[in-house]
Amino acid sequence: MTLGSQPADERNSDNVVPLRKPNGEAPWARFDVSAERDEFTNLAGHPWFVEDVRGAARRRRGGDNPWVAVARVEGLAGVAERVGSDATGIAIQAVAVRLHESLRAGDQVARIGPNRFGMLVNAPFADEASAALDRIRHNVRALVEEYPQWSGLDLRVGFAPLWSEDPEVAIASADAALERACKPGGHPVILSTQKR
């Protein structure tokens, strides 16, 4: 006799398999920092980005002018509250695509954290690097405006010239620019998708 055909009073609770409770972690948040390629976004991963920054520092001597940028996607908690964690994962993937499409040939983007992306932009001067990153901001803003369920989503970017041969120092410098810029009266090197 199958469980479904048993009278309610004869059902044995030992035959009931409880459903597993979700662990509460969204799939996009399970980030593997050691992966060469990020499976969730199909972008290069953190180790690749570190090596690419190291290579860019070496090429700098040959006349390249690389800038290291760190972008952080914000507002994911609000999106998850309104429309669920699946929507936040789709948003991360869509932002990754827009970042990749927005960069020029020769510029690079990688996923370096659950909601963080690293970019290498070759530009002689800060205003040219800023213009390249402003294009990214514009394209991500258009994405957010196209899909109202992602309202409140924001992409903030900090960047710094690549002056160190140590990739971790260079990435930390861009991270620090981002953090300073997020504070009131902070460093002006920030781009945000939110309209001012």
C-alpha positions, 0 to 999 in steps of 0.5 A: 500500500502506498503512503498516498492511499493509507487512511490518515490514522494508519499513516506512519510518520516514519515513512514521511521524508521531510523536505530539506530546508534551504540554507538561506544562502543565495546561489550567487553568494556561493563564490569560489575565490580560488576558481580560475573561471566564475561558473555563475557569471562565466567571467574570469575569476579572482586568481585570473584577475590577480595574474592579469593585474600582475601582467598589466603592471609589467606592460606599464613599463612599455607605455600602457597606462592601466587603471585598476577598478573595483565595482560593487553591486549594492541594493541586493538585499532590497531586491531579494526582499521584494522579489526573492533571491533568484532575482538577485542572482539574475541581476548579478549575471545581467550586471556581469554581461553589461560590464563585459559588453561595456568595456573596450577591446583590451580592457578586462573584467573578472568576478572577484567576490560575491557582489564584486567585479575587478576591471583593468582599463587602459587609459592615459589619463584619469579623465579617460579612465573615468569616461570608460567607467562612466559608460559602464555606469550608464549601461548598468543604469539602463539595465536597472531602468529596464527591469523595475524589479531591480529598482534600488540596485546600484553599481559603485566603482572605485579606481586607481592607477596601477602603480604597484607591481604587487597585484594585491596592493593594486586591487586594495588601492582601488578598493580603498578608493571605492570605500573613501568615495562611499563616505560623505565628502569622500574621494571623488573617484566614484561612479554610481548608477543611481541618479543624483 
